[in-house]
Amino acid sequence: MTQWKAAGDGNGLARQTIVLDPTSERTPEARPRASRPASLKDARIGLLDISKARGDVFLDRLAELLAGRGLRVERFRKPTFTKVAPIDLRREIRVRCDVVIEGLAD
């Protein structure tokens, strides 16, 4: 968001940029990164399309490259990008996959 306010010398306006955090966290929570597997050999790889325009184009190509390496790929899609994935979808991904790649594009 950009807003304008009076400049300190009174001769004009100064531009001020304010970044808003949509998570509404008062104190950001530290989240450690998930550990990476040592190898993708024999891993079930889930590709999650968050339903943004053209995200499927990226994931289609990625699925093709992974399958070309002999890896097992499963595809999933959120109903909408505006909300978190439904609990049933998250559970299905967790049960069926060892690794998940989430893709989006505009």
VMD Tcl script that builds the backbone (N, CA, C; Angstrom):
set m [mol new atoms 318]
animate dup $m
set s [atomselect $m all]
$s set {name element resname resid chain x y z} {
  {N N MET 1 A 0.859 -1.157 0.000}
  {CA C MET 1 A 0.000 0.000 0.000}
  {C C MET 1 A 0.912 1.229 0.000}
  {N N THR 2 A 0.607 2.202 -0.797}
  {CA C THR 2 A 1.345 3.458 -0.820}
  {C C THR 2 A 0.423 4.564 -0.362}
  {N N GLN 3 A 0.936 5.402 0.494}
  {CA C GLN 3 A 0.141 6.551 0.904}
  {C C GLN 3 A 1.017 7.794 0.822}
  {N N TRP 4 A 0.367 8.933 0.744}
  {CA C TRP 4 A 1.058 10.204 0.637}
  {C C TRP 4 A 0.858 10.982 1.922}
  {N N LYS 5 A 1.890 11.668 2.375}
  {CA C LYS 5 A 1.775 12.507 3.562}
  {C C LYS 5 A 2.539 13.794 3.302}
  {N N ALA 6 A 2.234 14.797 4.078}
  {CA C ALA 6 A 2.899 16.088 3.905}
  {C C ALA 6 A 4.381 15.942 4.210}
  {N N ALA 7 A 5.217 16.523 3.338}
  {CA C ALA 7 A 6.660 16.489 3.546}
  {C C ALA 7 A 7.031 17.373 4.720}
  {N N GLY 8 A 8.146 17.059 5.348}
  {CA C GLY 8 A 8.583 17.781 6.538}
  {C C GLY 8 A 8.781 19.272 6.328}
  {N N ASP 9 A 9.157 19.692 5.112}
  {CA C ASP 9 A 9.405 21.116 4.882}
  {C C ASP 9 A 8.154 21.869 4.449}
  {N N GLY 10 A 7.017 21.160 4.302}
  {CA C GLY 10 A 5.769 21.814 3.938}
  {C C GLY 10 A 5.666 22.196 2.480}
  {N N ASN 11 A 6.653 21.828 1.642}
  {CA C ASN 11 A 6.651 22.205 0.232}
  {C C ASN 11 A 6.062 21.149 -0.692}
  {N N GLY 12 A 5.471 20.124 -0.166}
  {CA C GLY 12 A 4.917 19.101 -1.057}
  {C C GLY 12 A 4.571 17.839 -0.301}
  {N N LEU 13 A 4.407 16.796 -1.096}
  {CA C LEU 13 A 4.052 15.504 -0.530}
  {C C LEU 13 A 5.216 14.532 -0.655}
  {N N ALA 14 A 5.361 13.686 0.330}
  {CA C ALA 14 A 6.381 12.633 0.289}
  {C C ALA 14 A 5.661 11.295 0.188}
  {N N ARG 15 A 6.236 10.406 -0.551}
  {CA C ARG 15 A 5.646 9.084 -0.723}
  {C C ARG 15 A 6.160 8.157 0.376}
  {N N GLN 16 A 5.256 7.419 0.976}
  {CA C GLN 16 A 5.616 6.481 2.028}
  {C C GLN 16 A 4.990 5.125 1.691}
  {N N THR 17 A 5.781 4.072 1.692}
  {CA C THR 17 A 5.266 2.739 1.418}
  {C C THR 17 A 5.111 1.982 2.723}
  {N N ILE 18 A 3.944 1.386 2.906}
  {CA C ILE 18 A 3.671 0.587 4.088}
  {C C ILE 18 A 3.383 -0.830 3.628}
  {N N VAL 19 A 4.080 -1.797 4.193}
  {CA C VAL 19 A 3.872 -3.198 3.852}
  {C C VAL 19 A 2.964 -3.801 4.909}
  {N N LEU 20 A 1.863 -4.402 4.458}
  {CA C LEU 20 A 0.915 -5.020 5.368}
  {C C LEU 20 A 1.098 -6.526 5.359}
  {N N ASP 21 A 1.101 -7.133 6.537}
  {CA C ASP 21 A 1.219 -8.576 6.681}
  {C C ASP 21 A -0.180 -9.165 6.805}
  {N N PRO 22 A -0.628 -9.940 5.819}
  {CA C PRO 22 A -2.001 -10.455 5.852}
  {C C PRO 22 A -2.232 -11.534 6.906}
  {N N THR 23 A -1.178 -12.024 7.557}
  {CA C THR 23 A -1.360 -13.092 8.541}
  {C C THR 23 A -1.801 -12.559 9.892}
  {N N SER 24 A -1.701 -11.271 10.112}
  {CA C SER 24 A -2.124 -10.637 11.354}
  {C C SER 24 A -1.384 -11.165 12.573}
  {N N GLU 25 A -0.162 -11.610 12.377}
  {CA C GLU 25 A 0.630 -12.068 13.512}
  {C C GLU 25 A 1.259 -10.863 14.198}
  {N N ARG 26 A 1.039 -10.735 15.470}
  {CA C ARG 26 A 1.654 -9.636 16.227}
  {C C ARG 26 A 3.144 -9.899 16.415}
  {N N THR 27 A 3.471 -11.144 16.681}
  {CA C THR 27 A 4.858 -11.568 16.791}
  {C C THR 27 A 5.037 -12.748 15.842}
  {N N PRO 28 A 5.818 -12.570 14.780}
  {CA C PRO 28 A 5.972 -13.661 13.817}
  {C C PRO 28 A 6.505 -14.922 14.495}
  {N N GLU 29 A 5.907 -16.042 14.134}
  {CA C GLU 29 A 6.322 -17.318 14.684}
  {C C GLU 29 A 7.466 -17.873 13.846}
  {N N ALA 30 A 8.537 -18.300 14.512}
  {CA C ALA 30 A 9.663 -18.914 13.804}
  {C C ALA 30 A 9.276 -20.335 13.428}
  {N N ARG 31 A 9.384 -20.636 12.163}
  {CA C ARG 31 A 9.037 -21.976 11.682}
  {C C ARG 31 A 10.263 -22.584 11.014}
  {N N PRO 32 A 10.762 -23.671 11.571}
  {CA C PRO 32 A 11.930 -24.288 10.938}
  {C C PRO 32 A 11.545 -24.908 9.603}
  {N N ARG 33 A 12.475 -24.929 8.685}
  {CA C ARG 33 A 12.229 -25.562 7.393}
  {C C ARG 33 A 12.138 -27.069 7.570}
  {N N ALA 34 A 11.303 -27.682 6.775}
  {CA C ALA 34 A 11.208 -29.141 6.790}
  {C C ALA 34 A 12.512 -29.721 6.261}
  {N N SER 35 A 12.925 -30.829 6.829}
  {CA C SER 35 A 14.159 -31.456 6.364}
  {C C SER 35 A 13.934 -32.055 4.974}
  {N N ARG 36 A 14.969 -32.025 4.179}
  {CA C ARG 36 A 14.897 -32.564 2.825}
  {C C ARG 36 A 15.316 -34.028 2.844}
  {N N PRO 37 A 14.701 -34.831 1.995}
  {CA C PRO 37 A 15.128 -36.235 1.938}
  {C C PRO 37 A 16.528 -36.331 1.327}
  {N N ALA 38 A 17.257 -37.343 1.728}
  {CA C ALA 38 A 18.604 -37.537 1.181}
  {C C ALA 38 A 18.550 -37.843 -0.315}
  {N N SER 39 A 17.458 -38.492 -0.750}
  {CA C SER 39 A 17.307 -38.878 -2.145}
  {C C SER 39 A 15.821 -38.910 -2.489}
  {N N LEU 40 A 15.515 -38.739 -3.754}
  {CA C LEU 40 A 14.140 -38.868 -4.220}
  {C C LEU 40 A 13.856 -40.273 -4.747}
  {N N LYS 41 A 14.878 -41.140 -4.750}
  {CA C LYS 41 A 14.696 -42.507 -5.224}
  {C C LYS 41 A 13.617 -43.188 -4.381}
  {N N ASP 42 A 12.654 -43.783 -5.037}
  {CA C ASP 42 A 11.523 -44.481 -4.399}
  {C C ASP 42 A 10.566 -43.555 -3.648}
  {N N ALA 43 A 10.746 -42.247 -3.777}
  {CA C ALA 43 A 9.841 -41.298 -3.108}
  {C C ALA 43 A 8.594 -41.094 -3.959}
  {N N ARG 44 A 7.482 -40.882 -3.300}
  {CA C ARG 44 A 6.244 -40.510 -3.983}
  {C C ARG 44 A 6.166 -38.995 -3.927}
  {N N ILE 45 A 6.170 -38.362 -5.074}
  {CA C ILE 45 A 6.223 -36.907 -5.154}
  {C C ILE 45 A 4.840 -36.367 -5.496}
  {N N GLY 46 A 4.325 -35.511 -4.632}
  {CA C GLY 46 A 3.041 -34.870 -4.873}
  {C C GLY 46 A 3.242 -33.488 -5.457}
  {N N LEU 47 A 2.484 -33.159 -6.480}
  {CA C LEU 47 A 2.505 -31.826 -7.075}
  {C C LEU 47 A 1.162 -31.181 -6.775}
  {N N LEU 48 A 1.189 -30.087 -6.027}
  {CA C LEU 48 A -0.032 -29.401 -5.622}
  {C C LEU 48 A -0.216 -28.127 -6.424}
  {N N ASP 49 A -1.262 -28.094 -7.205}
  {CA C ASP 49 A -1.645 -26.923 -7.986}
  {C C ASP 49 A -2.590 -26.100 -7.105}
  {N N ILE 50 A -2.258 -24.845 -6.842}
  {CA C ILE 50 A -3.106 -24.049 -5.952}
  {C C ILE 50 A -4.247 -23.352 -6.698}
  {N N SER 51 A -4.404 -23.648 -7.965}
  {CA C SER 51 A -5.512 -23.147 -8.790}
  {C C SER 51 A -5.338 -21.718 -9.282}
  {N N LYS 52 A -4.116 -21.239 -9.335}
  {CA C LYS 52 A -3.889 -19.937 -9.963}
  {C C LYS 52 A -3.664 -20.171 -11.458}
  {N N ALA 53 A -3.963 -19.152 -12.220}
  {CA C ALA 53 A -3.836 -19.254 -13.676}
  {C C ALA 53 A -2.433 -19.678 -14.086}
  {N N ARG 54 A -2.358 -20.659 -14.946}
  {CA C ARG 54 A -1.136 -21.172 -15.560}
  {C C ARG 54 A -0.203 -21.918 -14.612}
  {N N GLY 55 A -0.587 -22.124 -13.372}
  {CA C GLY 55 A 0.224 -22.934 -12.472}
  {C C GLY 55 A 0.331 -24.355 -12.973}
  {N N ASP 56 A -0.726 -24.832 -13.614}
  {CA C ASP 56 A -0.731 -26.196 -14.141}
  {C C ASP 56 A 0.285 -26.364 -15.264}
  {N N VAL 57 A 0.594 -25.299 -15.991}
  {CA C VAL 57 A 1.576 -25.378 -17.080}
  {C C VAL 57 A 2.949 -25.716 -16.500}
  {N N PHE 58 A 3.328 -25.035 -15.435}
  {CA C PHE 58 A 4.600 -25.308 -14.760}
  {C C PHE 58 A 4.618 -26.736 -14.214}
  {N N LEU 59 A 3.537 -27.113 -13.519}
  {CA C LEU 59 A 3.495 -28.435 -12.899}
  {C C LEU 59 A 3.425 -29.552 -13.938}
  {N N ASP 60 A 2.786 -29.323 -15.086}
  {CA C ASP 60 A 2.776 -30.316 -16.157}
  {C C ASP 60 A 4.202 -30.613 -16.609}
  {N N ARG 61 A 4.968 -29.568 -16.818}
  {CA C ARG 61 A 6.367 -29.740 -17.270}
  {C C ARG 61 A 7.203 -30.404 -16.182}
  {N N LEU 62 A 7.005 -30.010 -14.949}
  {CA C LEU 62 A 7.747 -30.606 -13.847}
  {C C LEU 62 A 7.411 -32.095 -13.720}
  {N N ALA 63 A 6.137 -32.445 -13.833}
  {CA C ALA 63 A 5.718 -33.850 -13.776}
  {C C ALA 63 A 6.397 -34.646 -14.890}
  {N N GLU 64 A 6.459 -34.050 -16.064}
  {CA C GLU 64 A 7.103 -34.710 -17.205}
  {C C GLU 64 A 8.586 -34.968 -16.918}
  {N N LEU 65 A 9.278 -33.974 -16.377}
  {CA C LEU 65 A 10.704 -34.129 -16.071}
  {C C LEU 65 A 10.942 -35.157 -14.964}
  {N N LEU 66 A 10.116 -35.136 -13.931}
  {CA C LEU 66 A 10.275 -36.085 -12.825}
  {C C LEU 66 A 9.976 -37.512 -13.292}
  {N N ALA 67 A 8.907 -37.685 -14.053}
  {CA C ALA 67 A 8.567 -39.009 -14.576}
  {C C ALA 67 A 9.671 -39.516 -15.507}
  {N N GLY 68 A 10.278 -38.610 -16.248}
  {CA C GLY 68 A 11.395 -38.974 -17.129}
  {C C GLY 68 A 12.592 -39.501 -16.367}
  {N N ARG 69 A 12.687 -39.165 -15.099}
  {CA C ARG 69 A 13.761 -39.675 -14.233}
  {C C ARG 69 A 13.320 -40.937 -13.489}
  {N N GLY 70 A 12.139 -41.428 -13.825}
  {CA C GLY 70 A 11.654 -42.650 -13.207}
  {C C GLY 70 A 11.012 -42.447 -11.844}
  {N N LEU 71 A 10.645 -41.225 -11.518}
  {CA C LEU 71 A 10.036 -40.947 -10.218}
  {C C LEU 71 A 8.516 -41.026 -10.301}
  {N N ARG 72 A 7.886 -41.407 -9.204}
  {CA C ARG 72 A 6.423 -41.503 -9.147}
  {C C ARG 72 A 5.849 -40.149 -8.761}
  {N N VAL 73 A 4.911 -39.674 -9.564}
  {CA C VAL 73 A 4.328 -38.346 -9.359}
  {C C VAL 73 A 2.822 -38.479 -9.204}
  {N N GLU 74 A 2.283 -37.782 -8.220}
  {CA C GLU 74 A 0.830 -37.703 -8.030}
  {C C GLU 74 A 0.435 -36.238 -8.082}
  {N N ARG 75 A -0.706 -35.944 -8.702}
  {CA C ARG 75 A -1.163 -34.568 -8.866}
  {C C ARG 75 A -2.347 -34.289 -7.947}
  {N N PHE 76 A -2.358 -33.074 -7.408}
  {CA C PHE 76 A -3.443 -32.606 -6.555}
  {C C PHE 76 A -3.750 -31.168 -6.929}
  {N N ARG 77 A -4.979 -30.738 -6.639}
  {CA C ARG 77 A -5.380 -29.364 -6.961}
  {C C ARG 77 A -6.301 -28.835 -5.872}
  {N N LYS 78 A -5.977 -27.643 -5.393}
  {CA C LYS 78 A -6.860 -26.969 -4.442}
  {C C LYS 78 A -8.091 -26.462 -5.184}
  {N N PRO 79 A -9.238 -26.404 -4.506}
  {CA C PRO 79 A -10.436 -25.872 -5.170}
  {C C PRO 79 A -10.297 -24.397 -5.539}
  {N N THR 80 A -9.568 -23.630 -4.736}
  {CA C THR 80 A -9.380 -22.200 -4.996}
  {C C THR 80 A -8.081 -21.737 -4.360}
  {N N PHE 81 A -7.441 -20.759 -4.976}
  {CA C PHE 81 A -6.194 -20.246 -4.417}
  {C C PHE 81 A -6.442 -19.279 -3.260}
  {N N THR 82 A -7.676 -18.854 -3.065}
  {CA C THR 82 A -7.962 -17.843 -2.051}
  {C C THR 82 A -8.071 -18.392 -0.638}
  {N N LYS 83 A -8.075 -19.715 -0.502}
  {CA C LYS 83 A -8.195 -20.329 0.822}
  {C C LYS 83 A -7.159 -21.433 0.972}
  {N N VAL 84 A -6.874 -21.787 2.215}
  {CA C VAL 84 A -5.958 -22.895 2.452}
  {C C VAL 84 A -6.586 -24.177 1.910}
  {N N ALA 85 A -5.743 -25.149 1.637}
  {CA C ALA 85 A -6.241 -26.431 1.132}
  {C C ALA 85 A -7.152 -27.073 2.171}
  {N N PRO 86 A -8.252 -27.672 1.735}
  {CA C PRO 86 A -9.155 -28.342 2.671}
  {C C PRO 86 A -8.428 -29.449 3.445}
  {N N ILE 87 A -8.868 -29.688 4.661}
  {CA C ILE 87 A -8.220 -30.670 5.527}
  {C C ILE 87 A -8.169 -32.050 4.880}
  {N N ASP 88 A -9.218 -32.454 4.182}
  {CA C ASP 88 A -9.221 -33.762 3.531}
  {C C ASP 88 A -8.150 -33.859 2.454}
  {N N LEU 89 A -7.944 -32.794 1.709}
  {CA C LEU 89 A -6.913 -32.775 0.675}
  {C C LEU 89 A -5.532 -32.842 1.318}
  {N N ARG 90 A -5.315 -32.071 2.373}
  {CA C ARG 90 A -4.019 -32.104 3.061}
  {C C ARG 90 A -3.737 -33.489 3.624}
  {N N ARG 91 A -4.757 -34.117 4.170}
  {CA C ARG 91 A -4.596 -35.464 4.732}
  {C C ARG 91 A -4.248 -36.461 3.627}
  {N N GLU 92 A -4.944 -36.377 2.506}
  {CA C GLU 92 A -4.674 -37.278 1.381}
  {C C GLU 92 A -3.235 -37.124 0.888}
  {N N ILE 93 A -2.779 -35.887 0.759}
  {CA C ILE 93 A -1.406 -35.636 0.308}
  {C C ILE 93 A -0.413 -36.217 1.313}
  {N N ARG 94 A -0.669 -36.002 2.592}
  {CA C ARG 94 A 0.239 -36.487 3.636}
  {C C ARG 94 A 0.342 -38.017 3.616}
  {N N VAL 95 A -0.781 -38.689 3.397}
  {CA C VAL 95 A -0.806 -40.149 3.391}
  {C C VAL 95 A -0.156 -40.716 2.122}
  {N N ARG 96 A -0.392 -40.087 0.982}
  {CA C ARG 96 A 0.039 -40.644 -0.297}
  {C C ARG 96 A 1.423 -40.206 -0.761}
  {N N CYS 97 A 1.995 -39.149 -0.156}
  {CA C CYS 97 A 3.240 -38.600 -0.688}
  {C C CYS 97 A 4.330 -38.489 0.368}
  {N N ASP 98 A 5.573 -38.588 -0.110}
  {CA C ASP 98 A 6.740 -38.392 0.751}
  {C C ASP 98 A 7.270 -36.972 0.634}
  {N N VAL 99 A 7.080 -36.368 -0.533}
  {CA C VAL 99 A 7.575 -35.030 -0.845}
  {C C VAL 99 A 6.475 -34.302 -1.587}
  {N N VAL 100 A 6.321 -32.996 -1.320}
  {CA C VAL 100 A 5.303 -32.205 -2.016}
  {C C VAL 100 A 5.936 -30.945 -2.587}
  {N N ILE 101 A 5.573 -30.652 -3.816}
  {CA C ILE 101 A 5.988 -29.419 -4.472}
  {C C ILE 101 A 4.706 -28.651 -4.781}
  {N N GLU 102 A 4.655 -27.422 -4.333}
  {CA C GLU 102 A 3.474 -26.588 -4.560}
  {C C GLU 102 A 3.825 -25.580 -5.650}
  {N N GLY 103 A 2.958 -25.467 -6.640}
  {CA C GLY 103 A 3.256 -24.579 -7.745}
  {C C GLY 103 A 2.160 -23.549 -7.949}
  {N N LEU 104 A 2.575 -22.323 -8.273}
  {CA C LEU 104 A 1.631 -21.281 -8.593}
  {C C LEU 104 A 2.205 -20.401 -9.677}
  {N N ALA 105 A 1.356 -19.686 -10.336}
  {CA C ALA 105 A 1.805 -18.764 -11.386}
  {C C ALA 105 A 0.688 -17.774 -11.668}
  {N N ASP 106 A 1.040 -16.700 -12.270}
  {CA C ASP 106 A 0.081 -15.687 -12.723}
  {C C ASP 106 A 0.418 -15.294 -14.148}
}
mol reanalyze $m
mol bondsrecalc $m
mol representation Tube
mol addrep $m
